[in-house]
Amino acid sequence: MPLETRNRVTCTGCALLCDDIAVDVQFGTIQAVHNACLRGSKKLLPHASKQLLKGPTIAGVAASFDDAITEATRLITSANRVVIAGGTHVTNEAAACLVHLATKIGATLAVPNHEVHLHLDRAIEARGIDFFTLGEAVNNADFVVFWGANPIDLAPKLLVRTAFSRGRYRQSGKEVKKIAVIDDLPTPTMERADIKVLVDNQDHARVLELLQFALSGQGLADPIVKDLADSMQGAEYCTLFIGEGILNRQFLHEHPAFLEDLLQLVRSRNEKHRAAMLPLFYPWNAAGLMHEVVNVAANIKCIDVEDLPSFLKKGDVVIAAGIDLASQWAGITTSMDATIPIISIDFKRTPTTDRSSVVLPSTAAGVDSDGCATRLDGTVIRLQPPVLHGAGRKTDAEILREMLGRT
């Protein structure tokens, strides 16, 4: 069978959902990946890996899909409480099923960064927000600011796509664009910045206060923020990415008014020029899950996934949907009661699937099955899988629909 190159593949390595990837396919498997970052290559290449789950299991013993879903349904219906964890690494269709299932059975959703989302929602409700799309950042922005963000490590192509790419109205690319980075540490992203603001003692609130004063024109700007303020004053279109240095529980507990003040700063810049802000959440479909959760916010209980150990009690059941609790949040599964059953839905073997009472293997969205996902800027992307999954495998949405039909 000849080697075939398939273009315009959407990568689910991170929330950028880059759709300019090419892959070489032969004998129904991916042989090589082109134009992807390391994260993207890692996501696409293990398609033929030995870590792929071979089939459903019940208590570690191979079973049919029908028997495994029947056992999962039995555990759910007999549980005192059901907690659904994850949802940021599944398709929009599966995320909708998760929320529907949680609503139907009265389950609790354990969402990554839930507390951060609550802080952000309150700030937006109080101040409003001006969002932008990645297309606007490429085509219009002449000043790109990363505040508490290190995308080179977590979304490697973001810097290339926004700051170094030529846009419709920025034909010379980086020659007419400036990059500023505000962070606690000299990150790889800061190394590539034109303006570097290294924050002392994580005092981002102090930097914001100095910047507000400098932009108000009421006096001389502090040297720490002078270049930043001058560039922001002269920018026609300023895009501000807020990252993990700000969007974390500890920082927002210590500085509860920071997001509101930052949103107010962005709004004030829109009086003469254009400025907009975009929070960075890196799981590839975090935006898709939050869209579904917000639609039914009044009918569902949510907690932060980091609070699972203290929340769970004997008699509970956990559904782990596209999430490896054991690897991503050290201590969650080890501190959980060993008698609490876990129902795992994933495409590969993980420490969590090894610990699970029921394992329901899914396809790898974007690799061997289609569906939709929501990019970090809110744009819905249709996934174009380069290969097709084999017989006997189901998508995450198909598995959840079957569970919905039996509960």
C-alpha positions, -999 to +999 in steps of 0.1 A: +000+000+000+016+033-010+023+061+015-004+087+014-001+123+027-032+138+042-034+176+047-054+200+068-055+176+098-066+193+130-043+186+160-057+180+194-024+184+212-036+217+229-064+243+228-049+259+197-064+231+175-039+239+147-055+228+114-024+231+092-009+197+100+000+171+074+004+134+082+018+104+062-005+074+064+003+038+053-015+006+062-041+025+081-016+040+106+002+073+109+038+070+099+050+106+101+037+140+112+046+173+095+043+210+107+033+200+142+050+210+174+063+184+199+030+182+217+011+177+185+035+150+172+032+132+206-006+132+203-007+120+167+021+095+165+012+071+193-018+060+173-002+026+167+013+025+202+011-005+225-005+018+251-038+019+231-065+001+250-074-032+233-110-035+246-134-030+275-126-046+309-145-052+341-122-055+372-093-060+348-109-088+329-117-085+292-154-080+285-178-070+257-189-034+253-224-044+262-214-061+294-190-032+304-216-005+299-242-027+318-217-029+347-210+008+345-247+015+346-252-008+376-224+010+395-239+044+387-275+035+397-264+019+429-240+047+440-248+072+468-233+099+446-218+100+411-189+124+403-180+130+367-143+141+364-126+156+333-144+165+301-117+188+288-102+161+265-134+149+248-153+163+218-181+189+221-206+161+215-192+141+244-191+171+266-228+178+259-235+141+268-215+144+301-235+175+311-267+158+301-258+127+321-249+148+352-282+167+349-302+134+345-287+115+374-279+145+397-241+139+394-214+164+404-190+176+377-154+178+388-139+203+364-103+213+360-098+250+370-134+254+380-126+279+408-106+299+383-135+300+359-158+312+387-134+341+394-133+349+357-171+348+354-175+372+383-150+396+369-166+396+335-201+401+350-187+431+369-166+447+342-175+431+309-149+418+285-136+424+250-126+391+234-106+386+202-101+356+179-068+343+168-075+356+133-078+391+147-045+387+166-028+376+133-044+401+110-049+432+132-027+432+163+005+453+164+011+447+201+009+413+217+011+409+255+015+377+274+008+382+311+017+353+333+017+330+302+044+308+288+029+295+256+062+282+241+060+253+266+022+248+267+009+259+233+042+261+213+027+274+180+007+302+196+036+327+195+044+318+159+007+321+148+000+354+165+033+374+167+055+361+139+029+354+112+020+379+085-016+391+087-039+408+063-032+442+078+003+433+092+020+421+060+055+424+074+047+402+104+071+406+133+086+438+118+055+457+128+045+437+158+059+440+194+058+413+220+057+420+257+059+393+285+051+400+321+060+370+343+076+359+376+103+339+358+126+344+328+106+319+307+114+308+271+086+331+259+102+360+277+135+354+259+117+361+226+100+393+238+108+429+229+096+441+263+104+420+294+088+428+327+101+404+354+078+406+384+093+407+419+078+384+445+049+375+422+036+411+428+015+413+396-010+436+413+018+462+418+027+460+381-009+465+371-012+495+395+019+511+380+006+504+345-028+520+352-011+551+366+013+554+336-016+551+311-037+576+330-012+604+320-013+618+355+025+616+360+058+601+350+057+563+344+077+541+367+107+526+348+094+491+354+064+497+331+075+527+310+082+507+278+051+486+283+029+517+288+044+536+259+039+506+235+003+501+248-004+538+243+008+538+207-007+505+197-036+504+172-047+470+183-034+454+216-041+418+223-036+406+259-032+368+267-037+359+304-020+327+314-014+302+342+006+326+363-026+346+369-053+320+363-045+298+393-063+293+426-036+306+449-030+339+430-067+347+427-073+339+464-045+364+473-056+390+447-094+387+443-097+421+425-069+416+400-090+403+371-116+430+375-089+457+375-073+441+344-106+440+326-112+477+334-077+485+321-085+468+288-119+485+285-103+519+291-079+513+262-108+509+238-118+546+242-092+556+215-078+524+201-087+487+201-076+463+230-089+429+239-081+401+263-082+363+260-077+338+289-055+308+281-067+274+291-045+248+274-065+214+275-076+209+239-114+213+246-116+232+278-136+259+260-161+233+247-168+219+282-172+253+298-197+263+270-218+233+279-215+238+316-225+275+314-256+266+295-270+245+324-251+262+353-282+265+374-290+228+372-257+212+379-232+211+408-196+217+400-164+214+420-127+218+412-111+185+403-083+192+428-109+190+456-119+154+447-101+137+476-118+157+503-152+155+485-155+118+479-170+094+504-175+057+506-204+047+483-195+072+456-186+064+420-163+084+397-166+086+360-132+097+345-139+110+310-107+116+290-087+123+321-058+106+339-064+116+375-034+097+387-008+113+364-022+149+361-031+155+397-007+136+419-022+124+451-059+124+440-062+087+433-038+076+460-057+095+486-091+083+473-107+054+491-097+022+473-133+010+475-145+039+453-151+025+418-138+044+388-153+041+354-127+052+328-134+064+293-101+069+274-083+057+243-050+047+260-038+029+290-030+051+320-025+047+357-061+056+362-074+029+337-052+004+356-070+014+388-105+014+373-134-010+379-147-006+344-127+006+314-145+017+282-120+023+254-128+052+231-114+063+198-088+092+198-107+123+187-090+140+158-068+110+151-091+082+142-126+097+147-143+130+140-164+154+160-162+191+170-140+209+194-139+246+206-106+265+202-094+286+230-109+317+214-143+302+212-142+291+175-158+257+169-135+235+148-145+203+129-120+176+135-107+159+104-092+125+114-064+112+091-073+075+098-105+056+106-109+036+138-112-001+135-143-022+142-152-027+178-142+008+189-166+036+198-163+074+201-165+090+234-199+105+225-212+071+214-202+055+247-218+083+267-250+081+247-253+044+255-248+051+292-274+079+290-299+055+274-295+030+302-296+052+333 
